Amino acid sequence: MPGHQPVQVDLKDRRVQYTHLPLEMIDSGDFRQLLDLWNRKRGSQRIPARADFDPLELKMILPRLMLIEVVDDPPDFRYRLAGTASRELTGLDWTGHSVLDLVPRQHGLLLWNCLCDMQQDLQPQYVSLSVISRLGEPLRYRVLRLPLGCDGETMDRVLVVQDFGTALPLLRRYFDRVREAQVLEAVRDTLQGSPRGP
């Protein structure tokens, strides 16, 4: 089945790194419960539908839950729902935004390509994600992504849950600095009379 096309990633940019982990390595109780629920909901189909899930079943993870929608024209992966934890962490409501709007830019590009892979193989993804702090240390957290599709065969949504663990305070400071740097860059570009293009 044709899907969205991968985008070019700068392999020298190490500010964000993804490490795909086997599902057997899941050590979070919430992640394990959600994966088990996803498997029960899909039954004999390759993937379950969003409508198969009762919001009450997801109550334990709602603050850390995000729902990404697959958009066909033009091709995009857009956040349809973002829990309070992601808003508190990044200071933004991601609802309606493309994954390509993530910062640093490398983050969005890597996620786009992961979602392209998922669109093809319809397999869950368990990922260790690292962002590099100003001091050069990696700040790690884990993410579980689960494909959804109303026909059981075509991915139209992705259920995403994040586990920030003990890195949450440091990650908050990291994203605060990233936002500050973006504001300064925008001001500098405006003062120089060369606003950045889309």
C-alpha positions in Angstrom: 0.0 0.0 0.0 1.5 3.4 -0.9 1.9 5.7 2.0 3.6 9.0 2.9 7.1 9.4 1.7 10.1 9.6 4.1 11.9 12.9 4.4 15.6 13.7 4.3 17.3 13.6 7.7 20.7 15.1 8.5 22.5 12.2 10.0 25.1 14.5 11.5 22.5 16.3 13.6 22.6 14.4 16.9 20.4 16.7 18.9 17.6 14.2 18.9 18.2 10.4 18.7 15.7 7.6 18.4 16.5 4.0 19.5 13.8 1.4 18.6 13.5 -1.2 21.3 11.9 -4.6 21.2 8.4 -4.7 22.7 9.6 -7.4 25.1 11.7 -4.6 26.8 8.7 -2.6 27.9 9.1 -2.0 31.6 6.3 0.5 32.2 3.1 -1.0 33.6 1.0 1.6 31.7 2.8 0.8 28.4 2.3 -3.0 29.0 -1.4 -2.5 29.8 -2.0 -0.4 26.8 -0.2 -2.8 24.4 -2.3 -5.7 25.8 -5.4 -3.6 25.4 -4.4 -2.8 21.8 -3.9 -6.5 21.0 -7.3 -7.4 22.5 -9.1 -4.7 20.6 -7.6 -5.7 17.2 -8.6 -9.4 17.6 -8.1 -11.1 14.3 -7.5 -7.8 12.4 -4.0 -6.3 11.9 -4.9 -3.1 13.9 -7.9 -1.9 15.9 -9.9 1.2 15.2 -10.0 4.4 17.3 -13.7 3.7 17.9 -12.8 0.4 19.6 -11.4 2.2 22.6 -13.6 3.6 25.4 -12.0 6.8 26.9 -12.6 5.3 30.3 -10.2 2.5 29.3 -7.5 5.1 28.7 -8.1 7.1 31.8 -4.8 6.1 33.4 -2.8 7.6 30.6 -4.9 10.5 29.3 -2.5 13.2 30.5 0.4 11.6 28.6 -1.6 10.5 25.6 -1.4 12.0 22.1 -3.4 11.0 19.0 -1.8 11.6 15.6 -4.0 11.7 12.5 -2.9 10.6 9.1 -3.8 13.2 6.5 -3.7 12.4 2.8 -4.1 15.6 0.9 -1.6 17.0 1.3 0.3 14.2 3.0 0.8 14.9 6.7 0.8 13.5 10.2 -1.1 15.9 12.5 -1.8 16.0 16.2 -5.5 15.5 16.7 -5.2 15.3 20.5 -2.5 16.3 23.0 -2.7 15.5 26.7 -1.9 18.0 29.4 1.5 16.5 30.1 2.8 17.4 26.6 1.3 20.9 26.8 3.0 21.4 30.2 6.3 20.1 28.9 6.6 22.1 25.7 4.4 25.1 26.6 2.3 24.5 23.4 -1.0 22.9 22.5 0.0 20.6 19.7 -3.6 20.0 18.5 -3.8 20.7 14.8 0.0 20.9 14.3 2.1 18.7 12.0 4.7 16.5 13.5 7.1 18.5 11.3 6.5 21.5 13.6 8.3 19.8 16.5 11.5 21.3 17.9 14.3 20.7 17.4 13.5 20.2 13.7 15.3 16.9 13.7 12.8 15.6 16.1 9.9 16.1 13.7 11.8 14.7 10.8 12.7 11.5 12.6 9.1 11.1 13.9 7.8 11.6 10.3 10.0 8.8 9.0 9.0 6.5 11.9 5.4 7.1 11.1 6.0 6.3 7.4 7.5 3.0 8.5 4.5 2.3 10.7 2.2 3.1 7.9 3.8 0.2 5.9 4.3 -2.5 8.5 1.4 -1.6 11.0 3.6 -2.6 13.9 3.8 -0.9 17.3 6.9 1.1 18.0 8.6 1.3 21.4 11.2 4.0 21.3 13.8 5.5 23.6 14.1 9.1 22.7 17.0 11.3 23.7 17.4 15.1 23.4 20.8 16.7 24.1 20.8 19.3 26.8 22.8 22.6 26.7 25.5 20.8 28.7 25.7 18.0 26.2 24.0 15.4 28.3 21.2 13.2 26.8 17.8 13.5 28.4 16.0 10.3 27.8 12.3 9.3 27.8 10.3 6.5 26.3 7.4 6.5 23.9 5.0 3.8 22.8 3.2 4.3 19.5 0.3 2.1 18.3 -1.3 2.2 14.9 -5.1 2.5 14.5 -7.3 2.1 11.5 -11.1 2.0 11.0 -10.8 -0.8 8.4 -8.3 -2.9 10.4 -5.8 -2.6 7.5 -5.0 1.1 6.8 -3.5 3.3 9.4 -5.5 6.5 9.9 -4.5 7.3 13.5 -1.6 6.7 15.9 -2.0 6.4 19.6 1.1 7.7 21.4 1.9 7.5 25.1 5.0 9.1 26.7 6.8 8.1 29.9 9.2 10.9 31.0 10.3 9.2 34.1 12.8 11.2 36.3 13.9 13.3 33.3 10.7 15.5 33.4 12.1 18.5 35.3 15.2 18.6 33.1 13.1 18.2 29.9 10.9 21.1 30.9 14.0 23.3 31.2 15.3 22.0 27.9 12.1 22.9 26.0 11.9 26.3 27.7 15.4 27.1 26.3 14.5 25.8 22.9 11.5 28.1 22.8 13.5 31.0 24.0 16.1 30.4 21.3 13.3 30.3 18.6 11.9 33.6 19.8 15.4 35.2 19.7 16.0 33.9 16.2 12.7 35.2 14.9 13.4 38.6 16.4 16.9 38.7 14.9 15.5 37.7 11.5 12.8 40.4 11.7 15.4 43.0 12.6 17.6 42.0 9.7 14.6 42.3 7.4 14.7 38.7 6.3 11.9 36.8 7.9 12.2 33.0 7.7 10.1 31.2 5.1 7.8 28.4 5.9 
